[in-house]
Amino acid sequence: MALFEEKYLTIHHNEDVQCIHMQWTGFATTENYKYGMNTGLEKVKEKHVSKWLADMANMGAISPNDQKWTNEDWFPRLLEAGIRTAAVVMSKDVFNQLAVKKIGKDMTDNSYTMHFFDDLEEAKDWLKDFEPQNS
């Protein structure tokens, strides 16, 4: 059952993996992107999970301003909420791929692990089995 559903995004709580699963389904305006990301963050807090699954296979480009907002505003709040691991299914859109890789590269928090996939099932399997290293 979906926790949130709009034409650009569906958010699920995947109980098998114990994660919030964000399934993007096209282009999201800045307003929709931020609303969707913030809603996902609220679901993390509600469900008390430490894992994040971002399925961006069908997502369009992410603007440079949205990339900056994600790194500077949203990611610190996500980490504060307890997320430590993310699996990202890469978009077919080359501009989205570049943006997501830049966002991942700009992350400097060592308590957070992000891994990229081309296949949703591989991403779920990895996330389900991943155990963070204690520092």
CORVENTA-V468601 format. One record per pair of residues at least 24 apart in sequence whose ideal C-beta (glycine too) atoms are under 7 Angstrom apart, sorted by the first residue. I is the first residue (numbers start at 1). GAP is how many residues later the second one is. Records with the same first field share a line. If there is no record, write none. Layout:
I: GAP, GAP
//
This chain:
3: 40
4: 35
8: 24, 28
9: 27
11: 28, 29, 32
13: 30, 34
14: 39
16: 112
17: 34, 36, 107, 110, 111
18: 31, 33
19: 30, 32, 33, 34, 108
20: 24, 27, 29, 32
21: 32, 34
22: 31, 32, 33
23: 32
24: 31, 32, 34, 35
25: 33
26: 32, 33, 34
27: 33
30: 33, 35, 36
33: 29, 33
34: 35
37: 33, 37
41: 36, 37, 40
44: 34, 37, 38, 39
45: 36
50: 32, 33, 34, 35
51: 34, 76
52: 31, 34
53: 34, 70, 71, 74
54: 32, 34, 35
55: 34, 65
56: 32, 33, 34, 35, 40, 44
57: 32, 34, 35, 63
59: 32, 34, 37
60: 33, 36
61: 32, 34, 35, 38
62: 34, 37
67: 32, 35, 36
70: 33
71: 32, 35
75: 32
79: 30, 32, 33
84: 27, 28, 29, 48
85: 28, 42, 45, 47
86: 28
87: 28, 30, 36, 39, 40
88: 26, 28, 29
89: 28, 31, 34
90: 26, 27, 28
//
